[in-house]
Amino acid sequence: MATMEEKTTQPSTTHEKSSALSSSDDAPGPGVALNVSGHKQELQRNFGLLSLCGLGITSGNVWIALGGALNVAVYNGGPPGVIYEFIAASVFYWIVAASIAELASAIPSSGGVYHWATITGGRYGRACGWFAGWWNAFAWLLGFASIVQIVSAQAVSMYAVMHDGFVTQQWHVFVTYIIITWITVAVVLYLNRALPPIEIIGGFFVVAGVFISILVCAIMPHVNQQPYATNFSVWGDWQNQTGYSSSGFAFLAGMLNGAYAVGTPDLVTHLAEEVPHPSRNIPKAILCQYVFGFFSGFFYLISILYGISSFDDVLASLYLFPLAEIYRQAAGSKAGSVGLLFLAFMPTFLSCIGCCVTASRVFWTLARDRATPCSHFFSNVDQSTHNPFRAIVFSGVFVTVLGCIYVGSKTAFSAFVGSFVILSTLSYIAAILPHLLSGRKNVVPGWFWMKGMMGFMVNGIACAYIIVFIVIFCFPFSLPVDAAHMNYASLITGGLSLFVLLFWFIRQSTYVGPREVILDTHVLAKDAI
């Protein structure tokens, strides 16, 4: 394994530029403790390993994401398709997560893929980092909006279950959406020191919620003398209802549903400047997130798929959140359905907090390197709240604007938030592919490092998966296609990428980019690596 001193003797072209920029007016002065990003350590390291794991499993939220999309996922193969596509997507995302974890361990910076791409890209690092950072920022802002919409749909659905004849309108969801958004923003703004225990509580709700939900869905049909689904219908009754003639392609396209549930391997990496010893703790938290996410999601899917007595009623349900009808069937009562929905609502609401934290941190790291409009304004860390106050407010405003789009067109809103997977995976490959092509030589190994051919194989498979599935995930969800059911992910991704490109030409002369810091304990802030 390379030593810390070796990093000072083998600088790349990008590193040299970064070092030169460190002498600019906004560089920290002599004697100021730095973090790995090259900036003054401004955020408090309030998080520990347990709270970081809580953030990962709460905001990862795999089992709830799977249940909330079941009415869509079932078209790509029926219940067997839902299970097998989730397993396949999980395997590939384990590989992507391993690639992310070793970069996070080597370069524990809140910028995440933005910083890594700058380093791994060598002479092209500034451009790679620019695109990776903006793709990642857009992905998390859209992800924040998506999870708020899910929580809003849950709340409205719980009310609808207990009020016969209630007809849900889009404005009901919008009002709830605005309330949830700004409660979340207020918590992140003013309860900064309370965030770690909140995430621990969120982790408890996720673990308890999935355990109780599995038990209820497995036991109550027997208690109510309701029939379970057959083994064949759950494991073998493949039903391609997408309109595509190829069941193989329907399977590959259906992996998008699994990818949406598990596709957040960089989630905890953006807390690198708020947790001690991030080089060790972040890979551990990623491992915890993915191990718990897979097993909870897998057993949860089995329990609810056996507990559904009528899939036709689930697909025809007027409830916005499909679990409302699924739980009604499994529990055998409306009260039972609301109780189970509440178990899903609490961790999902808390996951909004984690997504807000992540989205705001990503945008803030871009701002402090002059990569955003009004970068000096948004890069500020408030001295009373000890957080990037303005970046957090910006995240709330951005999500609110998207909510206004929801009122006008659910299709347009879905087009934006549905781009999360493609934008996030584009940001990952912008860091991983240069790492692979450079022979994995531009990065000094951290605490977690895949040695020898293992690293090349894992990075290579991760890149191949991302390249292939970015194309597949842009295909229409089903055939024939109409305006309301078209997949607009390619349009949204292309439009946002065009904005990023144009802004690059405007800002490249003043764009700083992440700085490299000599890994020396006399330079770095306490617990920075």
N, C-alpha and C positions, 0 to 999 in steps of 0.2 A: 504493500500500500504506500502511496506517495505520502511524504511528510508535508507539514505546513510550510517548511522553509522552501521546498521545491517550487511552490507556487510563485515565489518572488523571483525566481531565476528563469522562468519560462513564460513570460507574458505574451499573449497574442496581440495582433494588431488592434483588435477591439479593446483589449485591456489597456494598451498604451494610450489610446485615445481617451479612455475613461480616466486614466491617471492624469492626463493633461487637463481634462476638464475639472478635475478635483481642485485645481488651483484657481478656478473661476470665483466670481464674487459670492456665489451662493454656497460655496464649499464650506464645511465646518472648519473652524479655526484650530490652531495647534492646541493639543491637550484635551480636545473634546472627544469623549468616548463615542465611537461609531458602532453601527451594526453592519452586517454583511453587505447591505445595499450601498454602503459608503456614506450614508447620511447619519446625522446625529440621532442617537437613540432617544426618541420623544415619547413613545408609547410605553405604558407600564406593563411589565410582564406579570399580569394578573392570573393568567391561565396556568394550569398544571396539566399533567398527563391525563388525569381522570376527567377534568372538565373539557379537555381537547377531544377525548374519546366521546364524551357526551355530545359535543358539538357535531362530531362526525356522524354518529348514529342517529341523532335527532334531525339534523338538516339533510342527511342522506335519505332517511325516511322511506326505505325501500318497500316495506310491506304495504304502506298506505298508498304509495305511488302506484304499485301494481294493482291494488284493489280499485283505486279510483279510475284506472284506465281499462278495466276489464271489459266494459261494454264495447270498446274499440278493438282491443287486442284479440277478442274471441273470433273476429272475422278471419284472422290469419291462421286458420287451422283448428278452430274450436278449442275446447279445454286442453287437449294435448299440445296444441300449438302454443298456447300461453305458457305452459310449463317448460317445454323443450326450448322455446325461443328465449325464455328467461335464463335458462341454464347456459345456453350458447353465448348470449350477450355477456353474462357474468364471467365466463371463462376468459373471453377476450379483454374484458375490462380489468380482470385481475392482472393481465399482462401489461396493459396500459398503466395501471396503478403502480406496478412494480417499477416501471420506467420513471414515473413521476416521483415515486418515493426516493429513488437513489439520487435524482437531481435535487430534490428538496433537502436531502441529507447533506449533499455536497455544497449547496448554495442556499442556506436557510434564510430566505428573504421574503418579505411580505408581497413583493412583486410576483413571486411564483414563476409561472411560465414566461412572463414578460422578462424577468431577469435572466432566467436560464437560457432563453433563446438568444439573448444578447451575448452571452458568454459562449454558448456552443456554436453560434453562427460564425465565429472567427471574424474575418474581414467584412462579412455581410451581416454582422451581429446587430448593428443599429437598426437596419431595416427589418430583420427577422424579429427583433424584440418589439419594435413598433407595432407590427401587425399582430404578433402574438398577444401583446398587451391589450390592444383595442378589441380584438376578437374575444378575448377572455372577459374584458370589462362588459362588453355588450351581452355576452352569454349570461353573466351573473346578474346583470340588471334585468334581463328578460326572465331569468330563473326566479328572481325575487318576485316579479309580477305574476309568474305562473303559480307559485306556491300561495300567494295571497289570494288569487282567484280560486284555488282549490279549497282553501279555508272558508272563503265566502260561500262557495257552493255547499260545503258541508253544513254551515250554519243555517242557510236558507232551507236546505233539505231536511234538517232536524225539525225546523218549524213546520214544514209542509207535511211531514209524516204524522205529526200530532194534530193537524188541522185539516180535516176532510174538506175537500172542495176548494182549498187554497190553490190559486193558479199563480205560479211563479212568473214574474216578469223580470226582464233584464235590469230594470232600475233597482229591483230588490237586491240583486247581487252587487250592483255598482255601489249602492249606499253602504252595504256591508264591507265591500272591498275598500272603500275610502276609510272607513272606521278602522279596519284591521291594519291598513297601511300605516296610518299615523299613530296608532297605539304602538305598533312595532317600532317606528322611527323614534317615538318619544322614549321608549324603553332603552333603545341603543344609545340615544343621546345622553340621557340623564342618569342611567343606572350602569355606568361603565364597570364599576367595581363589582356590581352584582351579577354581571354576565356569566362568570364562571360557575357560581352555584346554580344559576338559572339553567345553564346547559347540563349540569349534573342532574337536576330535577327533570329536564327534558329527556335525558337518557333513561331515567327511571320510568317515566311515562311510556316511552317507546317499548322498553322491555316488558313492563307490566301489561301494557295495552295489547301487544301481540300475543303474549301468553294467555291472557284472559279471552281474547277474541278466538284464538285457536280452540281453546277448551269449549267455549260456548257453541261455536259452529260445529264442533265434533260431537257434542253431547246432546244439545237441545233437540235436534231432529228426532233422536231416539226417544227422548222424554215426551215429546209431542206426538209420537207415533207417526212421524212423517217419513216418507221414503228417502233414502240417500241416493245420490247419483250412482250409477253402476261403474264398476272398474273400467269397463270398456269405454264408457263415455268420457271418463276423466283421462285415461291413458292411451286409448287407441282409436277413438272415433275422430279421425282427421277430417275436417270440413273446411275446404278452401272456398271462402265466400267473398274473395277479393275481386273476382272477375278476371284475374290473370290465369292463363291456361296452365302455367307451370306452378306446381305446388312447391317446388324447390325455391323458386323466386318469391312466392308468397311467404315461405318460411323466413328467408333472408330479410325481406321487407318487414316482417313482423318482429324481427329483433330490435327494431326501433323502440318498441314498447318497453322491452327489457333495458335497453340503453338509457331511456329516459329515467328509469327507476334507479339504475346503478351508476350512471355516467357522471359522477362528481368526484373523481379521484384527487383533484387539486383543492378541494373544499377547505381542509384544515391547513394547507400550506400557507395560506394568506394570513395566518395568525403567527407566523414565524417570529415576528418582532414583539409578540405578546405572551410568549411562553419561554421558560428557561430551557436551555440545552435543546434547541429545536432540531439540531442535527440528529439527535437520538429520538426525541419525543414525537416528531412529526411522522416518521416512518411507522412507529408503533401505533399511532392513532389511525393512520391509513389502514394498517392491517386490521385493527379492531373494527373499523367502519365496514370493511369489506367482508370479513368473516361473519360478523353479526348480520350484516345486510343480506348476505346470500342465504344463510340458514333460516333466518326469520322469514324472508320472502318465500323461500321454497315451501316450508311447512305451512305457512299461512295460505298460500295458493291451494295446496292440497285440501286443507280444511274447508275453505269456502267453496271450492269446486265440488266437493262431495256434499256440501250442505245446500246447494242450489237445487230446488225441485223443478223449477221451470225457467230455462234460459230465455224463452220467448217473453216471459213477463219482465225479466231484467232488461231486455233490449227495448221493450215497449214502454218501460217505466217513464213517467213524467218527471221524476225526481232528477235534479241536476247532477247529483252525486250517485253513481250506480250502486255504491255499497248500501244505500238506504233500502233499496228493494232486496238486495242480497241478504242483508241482515234481517229484514222482515221475514223472509222465507226461512232462514236458518234458525232464528230465535223463536219464530212462531207468534210474535206479537209486535205491535208498534212500539210499546214501551221498551221491549228488548232491543229493538232496532235503534231507538234513540240512545239507549245506554251504550251500545257498541259504537255508535257514531261518535258519542262523546269521548270514548277511549281513543278514537282516531283523531278527533278534533284537537284535543289538548296538545299532543306532541306535534301535530301539524302546525298549530298556531305558534308553538315555541320554535319550530323550524324556520318560521318567517324571520325570527330574530337572528338566527344564524346566517340566513341568506342575506339579510340586510347588512350584517357585519361584514360578510365576505365581499358583497358588491361594493360597499363603500370603501373597503380597504384597497380593492383592486383599482378603483377610480382614483383614490388618493395617491397611490404609488405612481400612477401615471402623471398626476398633477405635479408632484414634487420633482419630477424630471422634465417638466415643461412639455409634456405630451398632450395636454388638454387645452381647450379654450380657457381663458382666465386662470391659468395654472397657478399663479401666485396666490390668488384668492382661495382656490380649492385645496392647495397644499398645506394650508394652515392647520396646525394642531392646537385646539383650544386649551388654554392653560388651566381653566377651572374644571372642565369635564375630562381632560386628558384623553381626548379622542379627536379624530378628524371631523369635527362638528359640521363643517360646511359640505364636505363630501357625503356625509350621511344624509343631510337635508336634500342634497341634489338627488341622491338615490330615491328618496321618498317622492320628490317632485316628478322624476322620470317615471316611476311606477304609477303615479296618479294620472299622468298624461296618457299612459297606456290604458288605464282604466276607462278614460273618456272614450278611447277607441272602442272598447268593449260595448259601451252603450250604443254606439252607432252601428257596429258590425262585429258580431261574434267571430265571423270568419276572418276578418282582418286581425283581430286580437289573437286568434289561434295561430295565424300565420306568423306573427311576431314571436310569440312564446314558443312555438313549435320549432323555431330555429336554434333553440338552446343547444341541442346535441351537436349540430353541425358546427356552430360557432365555437363551442368548447373544444371539440376534437380538432378543429383547425388550429386552435391555439396550442394544443398539446403537440401536434406534429411539427409545428414551427420550432419547438424546442428539441423534440426527440430526434427528428430526422437529421438536422445538422450534427447532433451529438453522435449519431451513428456514422454519418458520412465522414466525419473528421477522425474516425477511428477511436472515438471516445477519449481523445487526448486533451481536449480543451478544458476538461473539468478535473480538478483534484478530488479524489474519492473522499466521501464523508463516512460517517459511522456505518451507514448501510450502503453497500456497493456490491454489484453482481460481477464477480471476477471472471476473467477469461472469456471463453466462447459463450458462456451463459448470458452475459450482458449483451453481446451482439445478437444472439438468438431472440432474446426477449424484446429488445429494441426493434429488431427487424420485423418480428411478428406484429408488434404494436403498430408500426408504421404501415405495414401491408393492410392490416385490418382497417385502419383509419382511412387510407386512400380508397379502398374498395367500397367501404360502407358509406362514405360521404356521398358517393355517386348513387348508391342504392337508396339511401334515405331521402334523396331528392325526387324519386319517382312518385307518381300519384298513389294515394293509399289504396284506391280501388278503381275498377273500370266498370262502366264508362265514366268519364270525367265530366263534371260540370263546374261552374264557377264557385259554388258553395263548398265543394268537396275536393278541390284541387290542392295539391301540396305546393305551397308558396315558399317553402324553405329556401330554395335556390334563389328566388327573386329577392327575398329579404336579405339573405347572406350576401348576395352579389351587390345589392344596393348599399348595405352597410360597409362592405369592403371597398366600394368605390369612394365612399365618403372618407374612409381611412387613407386611401391612396391620395386623394386630392389634398387632404389635410397634411399628409406627409410632405408634399411639395411646398406647402405653405410654411410649415413649421421646422423643416429639417435643419435649417441653418442655426436655429436656437435650441433645438432639441438636445438635451443633455444625455439621457440614457442612464441606466444603472452604472454605478462605479464599482470597480473591484477594490477590495480592501485586502491588504496583506494580513493573513491569518495569524496575527500576533496578539497575545493577550494584553500587551501594553497599549494596543491601538483599539481593540474591540471593546465594546461595552460588556459588562459582567453578564455571564450566561448567554452570550450572543451566538455561540456555536455548540 
